[in-house]
Structure formats: structure tokens, C-alpha cells
Amino acid sequence: MIGIICSIISGICMSLQGIFNTRLSEKIGLWETNAWVQGTALLVTLVICLIYGNGNFKQIMTANKLYLTGGILGAAIIFTVMMGVSSLGPTYSISVILVAQLLSAALIDLLGLFDTDKITFGTTKIIGVILMLAGIIFFKIKG
């Protein structure tokens, strides 16, 4: 149950952040917004880490070097979400983002990439993705 609750909160936060970042970028600039978002996230995370952290930064060099690129991906995510929301509007943009997330996650699961367990992708899952794509197409049709 906690996974579902956290996923719902995450989805809401991602949608709000995309809109907030886009609106802020209209005032201060796209990369300035990206720097602000990443910087404030760093500060908040460091405070939380100091209070609740139980890991060990000394172990970072033992991690797969590919996994250290999350911050780079974060900058790319912020940039592309702002561009998508600005170009398509929040609902259409977030819908496309969700389907892209679902398809890429399914591919990762299907192939067992990045140390994940392989998960078979049966007919019902494929139908679910098709229905999501159809929903986006129907949403975008003027009528």
C-alpha cells in the first residue's frame, strides 16, 4: 500500500513541478530555472540527509559508474518537461511523458536491464499500453 501512496504522491508532485518550472522559466529563463530547481533540491536533500541519512557517501566509488549520472538525467528531465508543458500544455505533455515512462520501464523489465529482475510482458500489459496510447490520441482529437 505504501508503494501505491508514494507513487500517487510522486505523480502529483511531478505534474505540479512541471507546471511550476515552466511558469518560473517564463520569468527567469529555462536553464536558470533548472539551476534553481536542482540547487534547492540539493539543499533540501542535504538537510534531510543530515537528519535522517543512514548511508555512507564513502561507498559511492563502489557503485556502478552509470548510476552516478542521475543528476545529469535530472537536469535533462527538468529541461524536457518544461519544453513539453510549454509546447503541448500540461495534460497532453504529462500524458505523453507517462506513456514514455511506462514503455521505457516495460523495456527495462522485459530485458532485465540495470540489475532488475526480468518480467514477462503478456497480452494484458500490451493491451494496457495500447489503451493508454489510444487515450492520448482521443484526448488530442478536436471534437
Secondary structure, DSSP 4 states (H G I P E B T S, - for coil): -HHHHHHHHHHHHHHHHHHHHHHHHHHH-HHHHHHHHHHHHHHHHHHHHHHH--S-GGGGGGS-GGGGGHHHHHHHHHHHHHHHHHHH-HHHHHHHHHHHHHHHHHHHHHHT-TTPPP----HHHHHHHHHHHHHHHHHHS--
